[in-house]
Amino acid sequence: MQVANCVVVVTGASAGIGRATATVLAEKGAHVVVVARRAERLETLVADLAQFPGERLALAGDLSDTDFCHAVVEQTVAHFGRIDVLINNAGLGHKSYLADLPLEHARAILDVNVLAVLATSQAAIPHMRRQGRGQIINISSILSARPLPNTAFYSASKSMVTALTRGLRMELRNSPIVVTTIYPGTTQTEFHDSALGGDGTGNVAVTRVSAEKVARKIVNAVEKGRTEVTITPLDWAFVHLNRLFPRLGDWVVGLFLVKGK
Ligand SMILES: NC(=O)c1ccc[n+]([C@@H]2O[C@H](COP(=O)([O-])OP(=O)(O)OC[C@H]3O[C@@H](n4cnc5c(N)ncnc54)[C@H](OP(=O)(O)O)[C@@H]3O)[C@@H](O)[C@H]2O)c1
């Protein structure tokens, strides 16, 4: 798909990977709808991107509210007449062992990481069918293939994103809609500091890439219609070796990381 003049919704655009993705899209001339709770950050982003061709629209709200998820899609279509690409990027982590994880944190993670992805996709599909084209891109994680101690519920939510995305791809295989999963590894963003229950310390970082590198891979997936995207060769090996040899993965994690409680 040509990115110039595309109408692209990016959730979680007030920071990190979402902000970088909105920036790369704007550089290439896309019309970008930026979504997050922090309205002032979105306004700053829209101002920063004014130098590039195309239009920007900021929609501030909480994606754990299903009505807002639907409104994001409907307001995009009302404003631009269509929605070409939906990038479900907003996400939330946690730092606690499963035995200690407060259920309200688990619910908050499910709401944003999983149910918002489903709700925005459900809202976008009829428009994309009508248009005869569209792409839904869901940001999963390499941790969907291998939970690590202290972040296992987050990993479980990303496993749901991976399964949901693959299921959607099969269900839409005879439609004009491309469905894509992105598997970032550890990326330099605020994510680890804003994780629920965390104090910003003790992050596990096997490799750490820039948000811009992930953003360029996401935009490349739009341009090339890619469906399964990892960011680095090490991420690729992490995902596929853990799927092929799960017990070996358990052993390695046990060897190098926290032993569990
Ligand atoms: N960073 C990593 O190492 C890494 C690795 C693998 C996968 N990922 C995934 O990549 C995606 C982006 O993460 P990031 O690293 O860029 O994190 P980030 O810097 O913390 O950004 C998260 C974004 O999500 C938004 N968000 C969170 N809760 C929201 C809610 N209830 N409603 C609306 N927006 C909400 C935040 O905006 P507001 O706070 O303004 O609402 C922010 O814009 C996430 O899905 C994450 O799981 C990240």
The ligand as a MOL file (V3000), in Angstrom:
LIG
                    3D

  0  0  0     0  0            999 V3000
M  V30 BEGIN CTAB
M  V30 COUNTS 48 52 0 0 0
M  V30 BEGIN ATOM
M  V30 1 N 8.7970 -1.1590 24.8980 0
M  V30 2 C 8.9710 -2.4640 24.7610 0
M  V30 3 O 10.0040 -3.0160 25.1910 0
M  V30 4 C 7.9320 -3.2950 24.0530 0
M  V30 5 C 8.2720 -4.6060 23.6810 0
M  V30 6 C 7.3280 -5.3860 23.0330 0
M  V30 7 C 6.0650 -4.8870 22.7590 0
M  V30 8 N 5.7550 -3.6100 23.1370 0 CHG=1
M  V30 9 C 4.3980 -3.1380 22.8390 0
M  V30 10 O 4.4780 -1.9870 22.0150 0
M  V30 11 C 3.3480 -1.1550 22.2340 0
M  V30 12 C 3.8010 0.2710 22.4890 0
M  V30 13 O 4.5850 0.2660 23.6610 0
M  V30 14 P 5.6630 1.4050 24.0110 0
M  V30 15 O 6.9110 0.6960 24.3560 0
M  V30 16 O 5.6790 2.4520 22.9680 0 CHG=-1
M  V30 17 O 5.0280 1.9500 25.3790 0
M  V30 18 P 4.8240 3.4360 25.9560 0
M  V30 19 O 5.9680 4.3050 25.5780 0
M  V30 20 O 4.5280 3.2460 27.4120 0
M  V30 21 O 3.5180 3.9240 25.2050 0
M  V30 22 C 2.2790 3.3080 25.4660 0
M  V30 23 C 1.2000 4.1030 24.7720 0
M  V30 24 O -0.0720 3.4840 25.0480 0
M  V30 25 C -0.9800 4.4960 25.4730 0
M  V30 26 N -1.9790 3.9410 26.3660 0
M  V30 27 C -1.7900 3.1590 27.4580 0
M  V30 28 N -2.9490 2.9120 28.0650 0
M  V30 29 C -3.9220 3.5460 27.3430 0
M  V30 30 C -5.3330 3.6710 27.4720 0
M  V30 31 N -6.0150 3.1080 28.4830 0
M  V30 32 N -6.0020 4.4040 26.5530 0
M  V30 33 C -5.3340 5.0090 25.5380 0
M  V30 34 N -4.0110 4.9230 25.3590 0
M  V30 35 C -3.3060 4.2010 26.2580 0
M  V30 36 C -0.0790 5.5270 26.1680 0
M  V30 37 O -0.6890 6.8120 26.1270 0
M  V30 38 P -1.3790 7.5810 27.3640 0
M  V30 39 O -0.6270 7.1870 28.6060 0
M  V30 40 O -1.2140 9.0260 26.9940 0
M  V30 41 O -2.7920 7.1230 27.3320 0
M  V30 42 C 1.1360 5.5370 25.2640 0
M  V30 43 O 0.9210 6.3940 24.1780 0
M  V30 44 C 2.5830 -1.7800 23.4130 0
M  V30 45 O 1.5080 -2.5430 22.9170 0
M  V30 46 C 3.6200 -2.6930 24.0610 0
M  V30 47 O 3.0120 -3.7730 24.7280 0
M  V30 48 C 6.6540 -2.8100 23.7670 0
M  V30 END ATOM
M  V30 BEGIN BOND
M  V30 1 1 1 2
M  V30 2 2 2 3
M  V30 3 1 2 4
M  V30 4 1 4 5
M  V30 5 2 4 48
M  V30 6 2 5 6
M  V30 7 1 6 7
M  V30 8 2 7 8
M  V30 9 1 8 9
M  V30 10 1 8 48
M  V30 11 1 9 10
M  V30 12 1 9 46
M  V30 13 1 10 11
M  V30 14 1 11 12
M  V30 15 1 11 44
M  V30 16 1 12 13
M  V30 17 1 13 14
M  V30 18 2 14 15
M  V30 19 1 14 16
M  V30 20 1 14 17
M  V30 21 1 17 18
M  V30 22 2 18 19
M  V30 23 1 18 20
M  V30 24 1 18 21
M  V30 25 1 21 22
M  V30 26 1 22 23
M  V30 27 1 23 24
M  V30 28 1 23 42
M  V30 29 1 24 25
M  V30 30 1 25 26
M  V30 31 1 25 36
M  V30 32 1 26 27
M  V30 33 1 26 35
M  V30 34 2 27 28
M  V30 35 1 28 29
M  V30 36 1 29 30
M  V30 37 2 29 35
M  V30 38 1 30 31
M  V30 39 2 30 32
M  V30 40 1 32 33
M  V30 41 2 33 34
M  V30 42 1 34 35
M  V30 43 1 36 37
M  V30 44 1 36 42
M  V30 45 1 37 38
M  V30 46 2 38 39
M  V30 47 1 38 40
M  V30 48 1 38 41
M  V30 49 1 42 43
M  V30 50 1 44 45
M  V30 51 1 44 46
M  V30 52 1 46 47
M  V30 END BOND
M  V30 END CTAB
M  END
